[in-house]
C-alpha cells in the first residue's frame, strides 16, 4: 500500500514525523497493525468524509471507531 505523494509532502512540510511501511492489503486498521507488528495506538488511518459537493480526507488514530450517520 502506498501513500499519495501530496499527503507525504503535506506531512513533511508541517514537520510531522512519520514512517511509511509497506504491507499487504488488509481490511481494517487492526489487521494492518497486526500484519506490520505495530501497536494499533501507534498507527493512523485516513477516512474520506463528504457531502453533496466535496470530499475531505481526515486522518485519525487507528483505534477510533468510525460510524456512518446514514
ZADRENFI-693069 format. One record per residue (C-alpha): x, y, z; residue in one letter; residue number from 1. Coordinates in Angstrom, 3 decimals, decimal comma. Example, Ala and Ser with C-alpha at 12.3 -4.5 7.8 and 13.67 -1.06 7.14 Angstrom:
BEGIN
LOLO	px	py	pz	res	n
LOLO	12,300	-4,500	7,800	A	1
LOLO	13,670	-1,060	7,140	S	2
// end
This chain:
BEGIN
LOLO	px	py	pz	res	n
LOLO	0,000	0,000	0,000	X	1
LOLO	1,336	3,451	-0,754	X	2
LOLO	0,673	6,979	0,423	X	3
LOLO	-0,106	9,662	-2,171	X	4
LOLO	2,884	11,941	-2,677	X	5
LOLO	0,785	15,017	-1,897	X	6
LOLO	-0,102	13,627	1,534	X	7
LOLO	3,540	12,781	2,225	X	8
LOLO	4,534	16,290	1,169	X	9
LOLO	1,905	17,790	3,467	X	10
LOLO	3,286	15,902	6,460	X	11
LOLO	6,858	16,792	5,545	X	12
LOLO	6,034	20,474	5,050	X	13
LOLO	4,427	20,560	8,511	X	14
LOLO	7,460	18,906	10,088	X	15
LOLO	5,409	15,878	11,156	X	16
LOLO	7,489	12,761	11,687	X	17
LOLO	6,121	9,562	10,152	X	18
LOLO	7,187	6,243	8,721	X	19
LOLO	5,777	4,574	5,623	X	20
LOLO	5,843	0,809	5,987	X	21
LOLO	4,951	-1,372	3,015	X	22
LOLO	2,429	-4,112	3,759	X	23
LOLO	-0,067	-6,341	2,050	X	24
LOLO	-3,639	-5,116	1,648	X	25
LOLO	-5,844	-5,639	4,713	X	26
LOLO	-9,491	-4,992	5,505	X	27
LOLO	-9,057	-2,999	8,720	X	28
LOLO	-6,606	-0,858	10,667	X	29
LOLO	-6,403	-3,596	13,308	X	30
LOLO	-5,360	-6,209	10,745	X	31
LOLO	-2,860	-3,770	9,254	X	32
LOLO	-1,245	-3,161	12,640	X	33
LOLO	-1,082	-6,922	13,224	X	34
LOLO	0,485	-7,538	9,790	X	35
LOLO	3,100	-4,859	10,436	X	36
LOLO	3,754	-5,842	14,069	X	37
LOLO	2,978	-2,268	15,161	X	38
LOLO	0,698	-1,463	18,119	X	39
LOLO	-2,646	-0,086	16,934	X	40
LOLO	-2,277	3,042	19,074	X	41
LOLO	0,858	3,944	17,098	X	42
LOLO	-0,982	3,999	13,767	X	43
LOLO	-3,298	6,381	11,990	X	44
LOLO	-5,927	5,771	9,353	X	45
LOLO	-7,469	8,040	6,764	X	46
LOLO	-11,205	8,369	6,337	X	47
LOLO	-12,989	10,143	3,499	X	48
LOLO	-15,926	12,272	4,564	X	49
LOLO	-18,091	14,246	2,215	X	50
LOLO	-21,328	15,872	1,309	X	51
LOLO	-23,062	16,589	-1,996	X	52
LOLO	-20,306	18,984	-3,073	X	53
LOLO	-16,908	17,725	-1,947	X	54
LOLO	-14,803	15,250	-0,016	X	55
LOLO	-12,272	15,716	2,758	X	56
LOLO	-9,671	13,242	3,975	X	57
LOLO	-9,421	13,095	7,752	X	58
LOLO	-6,534	11,324	9,475	X	59
LOLO	-7,476	9,848	12,845	X	60
LOLO	-5,952	7,424	15,357	X	61
LOLO	-6,332	3,870	14,044	X	62
LOLO	-8,280	2,555	17,075	X	63
LOLO	-11,036	5,165	16,556	X	64
LOLO	-14,357	3,610	15,619	X	65
LOLO	-15,952	5,342	12,623	X	66
LOLO	-19,658	5,021	12,097	X	67
LOLO	-21,659	6,372	9,183	X	68
LOLO	-24,661	8,527	10,031	X	69
LOLO	-26,529	7,090	7,039	X	70
// end
